Structures are given as C-alpha cells and as structure tokens.
C-alpha cells in the first residue's frame, strides 16, 4: 500500500473519531459540563475521572488524540452495555452516581483539550 492510501485511511479514522466525540459531547458533554459548572463537587469527580482516563491511555507517555479518546469511550460503552447498563433516555440526572456517564463526561472534557487542526 502506498502513502496515498494509508494517508486517506488515517484521515478517515481521524474524521470518524472527531465525529464520534462530537456525538458524545452532544449526548453527554453539554449537559454534564453545565451541571459540573453549577456543582463543584461534580466537577471534582469528573476531574478525577479525567485523570483516570489519562492514566489508562498512558497520556504521560504519548499524546492524547481524538482516535484514542473515541476508542476509549466506545470501549467504556461496550463494556457497560455488556454488564447491563442502559443509557438514560431524555434528560440526564447528574446527581445520580453513574460511573459510566461520569467517565464518558471525562472523555468529553479531555476532548476539549485536543488541538483543532485538521
């Protein structure tokens, strides 16, 4: 495979990851970040989750990317579904202690730190 096709695949993966993170942000991030701004305790919990995500992805050894974060979020959702978790319908109640939602919100927080270059 020459560089033209490998670059096309990399660009497609990058676009797909950004689209996935945008969908996650729309579903979880917007309401979660608004709730966290109103509740410093929730923000502290989300910061702890973000640190856990960074540790899981070895972000101290390699930079975070949209592809890594999107894949991580997909893995969290897949594992949660396999263990019986269901995504809330309608408005999310951020006062509930839902580990999955808080972890996904942490991914949204980290995604906001990514460079926006294409």
C-alpha distance (Angstrom), angle and dihedral (degrees) to the residues before:
residue distance angle dihedral
X1 . . .
X2 3.75 . .
X3 3.79 127.3 .
X4 3.78 94.2 -97.1
X5 3.79 93.5 65.3
X6 3.78 96.4 38.8
X7 3.80 90.0 51.6
X8 3.80 90.3 49.4
X9 3.80 90.6 52.3
X10 3.80 91.3 48.8
X11 3.81 91.5 50.1
X12 3.81 90.8 48.7
X13 3.81 91.3 50.4
X14 3.79 90.1 48.5
X15 3.82 92.3 50.5
X16 3.80 91.5 46.3
X17 3.80 91.9 50.5
X18 3.79 92.4 49.6
X19 3.82 90.4 48.4
X20 3.80 90.4 50.3
X21 3.81 91.9 49.9
X22 3.82 90.6 47.3
X23 3.81 89.7 53.1
X24 3.80 90.7 48.1
X25 3.79 90.9 49.1
X26 3.80 91.1 51.1
X27 3.81 92.2 48.2
X28 3.80 99.7 40.3
X29 3.78 113.4 -1.7
X30 3.79 102.8 62.6
X31 3.80 96.7 52.2
X32 3.80 93.4 34.5
X33 3.79 94.7 52.7
X34 3.81 90.4 46.8
X35 3.81 89.9 51.6
X36 3.81 91.5 46.5
X37 3.81 91.5 52.3
X38 3.80 88.1 56.3
X39 3.80 94.4 43.8
X40 3.82 117.7 47.0
X41 3.81 90.2 -170.6
X42 3.79 90.8 59.5
X43 3.80 90.6 47.0
X44 3.80 89.4 53.1
X45 3.81 90.9 51.8
X46 3.81 90.9 48.2
X47 3.81 90.3 49.7
X48 3.81 88.7 53.5
X49 3.80 90.4 49.8
X50 3.80 90.1 48.8
X51 3.81 89.2 53.9
X52 3.80 88.7 50.6
X53 3.80 91.5 51.3
X54 3.81 91.2 48.7
X55 3.82 89.8 50.2
X56 3.82 91.5 48.4
X57 3.79 90.5 52.3
X58 3.81 94.0 43.8
X59 3.79 89.2 -122.5
X60 3.78 89.7 168.3
X61 3.81 88.5 65.7
X62 3.80 101.7 36.5
X63 3.78 133.6 19.6
X64 3.77 121.8 -95.9
X65 3.77 113.3 -109.7
X66 3.77 134.3 -173.4
X67 3.80 89.1 -111.9
X68 3.82 93.0 54.6
X69 3.81 93.2 46.3
X70 3.80 94.5 45.7
X71 3.80 91.7 48.6
X72 3.80 90.8 47.9
X73 3.82 92.0 50.7
X74 3.80 90.8 48.5
X75 3.80 89.9 51.1
X76 3.79 91.9 50.5
X77 3.82 91.3 50.0
X78 3.80 93.4 45.6
X79 3.80 93.2 49.8
X80 3.80 91.4 45.5
X81 3.82 92.5 50.9
X82 3.80 90.3 48.7
X83 3.80 88.5 54.9
X84 3.79 93.8 50.6
X85 3.80 101.2 -95.0
X86 3.77 115.5 148.0
X87 3.76 125.4 -161.1
X88 3.79 113.2 -115.0
X89 3.75 117.6 -105.7
X90 3.78 117.7 -132.8
X91 3.77 122.1 -8.3
X92 3.80 116.2 11.1
X93 3.79 115.8 -125.3
X94 3.80 101.4 -139.9
X95 3.81 91.7 -172.0
X96 3.81 88.9 73.0
X97 3.78 116.0 91.9
X98 3.83 97.7 -120.7
X99 3.81 107.9 161.1
X100 3.81 93.5 -166.3
X101 3.80 94.8 53.0
X102 3.77 91.8 45.5
X103 3.79 91.6 49.8
X104 3.80 91.1 49.1
X105 3.79 90.2 48.6
X106 3.79 88.2 53.0
X107 3.81 88.4 55.3
X108 3.82 88.2 53.4
X109 3.80 90.3 51.1
X110 3.80 90.9 51.2
X111 3.80 92.1 45.5
X112 3.80 88.4 59.5
X113 3.82 88.5 62.6
X114 3.81 94.2 57.6
X115 3.79 119.9 106.6
X116 3.79 112.7 -101.0
X117 3.80 96.1 -141.9
X118 3.78 117.8 123.1
